[in-house]
Amino acid sequence: MAKTVIETAARRALPKECCGLLVGHEKTISRAVEAPNLARDPDRFELDAKVHLSLQRDLRGTGEQIVGVFHSHPYGQPVPSAEDFAQASYSGWIWLITALDDKGCTSRAWRAEDTGFVPMALRCVD
């Protein structure tokens, strides 16, 4: 389900980037929650803080937590940009980046660290 939500959001947002939050435990994603992209620049994303705060409230007592963020790179590569690193304010969060091209979607996961992004394996439970 998470993969479907992300790919659908990425296609719907074209030519802009999509964005949202990842819910789960450490390296396991149970679901993705799409959020409006508030950025004016089509090559950037700004996640709506209201969605973030609302989701935090909804997850209280469930055993799940926000473990990361997802966004798309329309017609780019699924690798973090310098802008992504500048926005990575939560060390340890997963950054799932989906790249779109004429052939489909490619997604890669990264862990935000103080010194940059580290590639990681990720498990999605659908």
Phi and psi in degrees as a GROMACS rama.xvg file:
@    title "Ramachandran Plot"
@    xaxis  label "Phi"
@    yaxis  label "Psi"
@TYPE xy
-59.7129  -44.1046  ALA-2
-61.4697  -42.9857  LYS-3
-63.169  -43.961  THR-4
-59.6129  -45.3784  VAL-5
-67.4571  -46.6978  ILE-6
-64.5166  -39.7404  GLU-7
-64.5439  -44.0483  THR-8
-62.4561  -41.3043  ALA-9
-63.3936  -43.3705  ALA-10
-68.6972  -40.1772  ARG-11
-66.5896  -31.7667  ARG-12
-79.4501  -16.0772  ALA-13
-47.2156  135.899  LEU-14
-90.5347  7.05279  PRO-15
-85.772  169.176  LYS-16
-80.3748  147.085  GLU-17
-97.9882  169.563  CYS-18
-158.586  164.255  CYS-19
177.237  -173.572  GLY-20
-116.187  151.227  LEU-21
-106.545  132.617  LEU-22
-115.665  139.147  VAL-23
164.077  -140.375  GLY-24
-140.096  122.722  HIS-25
42.8605  -101.345  GLU-26
-100.72  10.8019  LYS-27
-114.733  125.496  THR-28
-103.808  123.546  ILE-29
-94.8214  -27.4994  SER-30
-165.345  160.69  ARG-31
-117.922  138.421  ALA-32
-118.004  112.388  VAL-33
-69.4765  145.925  GLU-34
-132.669  151.657  ALA-35
-62.2104  141.506  PRO-36
-90.8865  111.752  ASN-37
-88.0716  -3.5182  LEU-38
-69.3114  140.675  ALA-39
-81.6475  -32.086  ARG-40
-75.907  124.561  ASP-41
-66.3715  -14.9857  PRO-42
-99.7564  19.6693  ASP-43
-137.242  165.436  ARG-44
-134.698  147.899  PHE-45
-136.766  107.194  GLU-46
-71.3036  137.057  LEU-47
-67.5523  115.322  ASP-48
-60.1206  -28.4859  ALA-49
-62.6895  -38.7692  LYS-50
-65.7785  -42.6489  VAL-51
-59.9467  -50.7828  HIS-52
-65.0854  -41.4322  LEU-53
-63.0935  -42.4221  SER-54
-66.2232  -39.1359  LEU-55
-58.562  -43.5491  GLN-56
-63.5179  -44.6877  ARG-57
-63.5323  -28.8416  ASP-58
-86.4169  -10.7625  LEU-59
-55.6887  128.969  ARG-60
78.5456  2.92773  GLY-61
-94.0078  -15.3055  THR-62
86.9285  -9.88692  GLY-63
-99.1467  163.142  GLU-64
-149.959  165.068  GLN-65
-75.9876  123.545  ILE-66
-114.049  -3.81512  VAL-67
174.415  -167.925  GLY-68
-133.016  151.866  VAL-69
-126.094  152.535  PHE-70
-159.36  169.278  HIS-71
-112.261  156.065  SER-72
-119.739  88.1727  HIS-73
-58.2464  124.194  PRO-74
58.2147  28.2979  TYR-75
-122.336  -157.899  GLY-76
-108.427  153.148  GLN-77
-83.1008  51.2509  PRO-78
-125.8  146.783  VAL-79
-64.8077  141.899  PRO-80
-95.4893  171.421  SER-81
-59.9055  -37.0593  ALA-82
-64.9633  -39.3496  GLU-83
-59.3824  -45.8008  ASP-84
-61.7322  -39.6137  PHE-85
-63.3261  -30.0273  ALA-86
-88.2066  -12.2297  GLN-87
-75.2344  82.8175  ALA-88
-89.3276  -12.4569  SER-89
-109.754  97.547  TYR-90
-61.7257  135.584  SER-91
95.7339  -14.819  GLY-92
-70.3609  150.606  TRP-93
-83.3344  136.313  ILE-94
-116.963  111.604  TRP-95
-101.936  118.967  LEU-96
-114.22  128.074  ILE-97
-111.899  125.274  THR-98
-103.884  138.961  ALA-99
-111.689  142.508  LEU-100
-147.096  -174.119  ASP-101
-64.4744  -18.8555  ASP-102
-94.5521  -16.7141  LYS-103
147.426  -151.183  GLY-104
-117.682  142.511  CYS-105
-130.397  126.866  THR-106
-119.227  144.035  SER-107
-137.305  146.849  ARG-108
-105.829  144.372  ALA-109
-137.423  147.729  TRP-110
-105.393  128.309  ARG-111
-77.6661  121.933  ALA-112
-120.226  167.148  GLU-113
-60.6012  -28.3196  ASP-114
-99.3631  -3.31341  THR-115
147.801  -163.749  GLY-116
-101.543  139.954  PHE-117
-116.938  127.345  VAL-118
-61.5898  147.239  PRO-119
-146.816  156.365  MET-120
-85.5354  144.972  ALA-121
-137.452  141.301  LEU-122
-114.479  125.912  ARG-123
-105.473  129.037  CYS-124
-100.187  112.187  VAL-125
